[in-house]
Amino acid sequence: FMRLVKWTIREFYSLIMKMLQSDSTFLAQSDRRCWVSEFVIDNRFSVKLFRERLELAGHIVCDGPFDWNKMISFKILCFTWRAKQGRISSPIELQSRGIIIPSTVCGACKQEEETSDHMLITCQSARTVMNEILNWCEIRCDNFNSVRYMLLFLSRWSKCKKRRSLMNVILCGVLWCIWIERNNGVFNNIPI
């Protein structure tokens, strides 16, 4: 569903209704209704078929590759996906939603505004952690400047799908741990 992100609810609803009207019908059988659709196999709705049809709908949102890796907790995947889009609850993002924030300067380095990319990638404390993990994994690369760039690097990193998948697990876990530690610093007054 990553291509549906930038659709409005009305556009999404309209698309689903068009698909259901063109590809399915309600038939009266006795006193009950049954749904006949190309998305139903053995009386079970197939999310896979529905998703494939949505993918072919022609409404493409190009936000780059994202590996919905089954080895990573769904909570962490959603967090990483939102971080890629700059939509996690950073002070800058909260301020753009109309929430009054006393200061949008990074609490760790006190040098830049605290965007999602700064919190997770470019802040000196996050960069230090990320560099240590990359060194531990024996990966040589330039410093990432955004979550998007990190995920793009991961998608092209190795020809071996298993190695790439494991590296994805590690780096998404690192982003999550950085996020948790920053939240502990803000909400529990634990130093970063």
Long-range contacts (C-beta under 8 A, 24 or more apart in sequence): 1-51, 1-54, 2-61, 2-63, 2-66, 2-68, 2-81, 3-54, 3-55, 3-59, 3-60, 3-61, 4-54, 4-59, 4-61, 5-61, 5-63, 5-85, 6-61, 6-63, 7-59, 7-61, 11-59, 15-54, 15-57, 15-59, 19-53, 19-54, 19-57, 23-53, 63-148, 64-148, 64-151, 64-152, 64-155, 65-151, 65-152, 65-155, 66-151, 67-151, 67-154, 67-155, 67-164, 67-165, 67-168, 69-165, 69-168, 69-169, 69-172, 71-165, 71-166, 71-169, 72-168, 72-169, 72-172, 72-173, 76-172, 76-173, 76-175, 76-176, 77-172, 79-175, 79-176, 79-179, 80-147, 80-151, 80-172, 80-175, 80-176, 83-116, 83-117, 83-120, 83-147, 83-175, 83-179, 84-147, 84-148, 84-151, 86-115, 86-116, 86-117, 86-147, 87-116, 88-116, 88-119, 88-179, 90-114, 90-115, 90-116, 90-118, 90-119, 92-116, 107-182, 107-185, 107-186, 107-192, 108-182, 108-185, 108-192, 116-147, 117-145, 117-146, 117-147, 117-148, 119-178, 119-179, 119-182, 120-147, 120-175, 120-178, 120-179, 121-145, 121-146, 121-147, 121-150, 122-146, 125-178, 125-192, 126-178, 129-174, 129-177, 129-178, 130-171, 130-174, 133-170, 133-171, 133-174, 137-167, 137-170, 139-167, 147-175
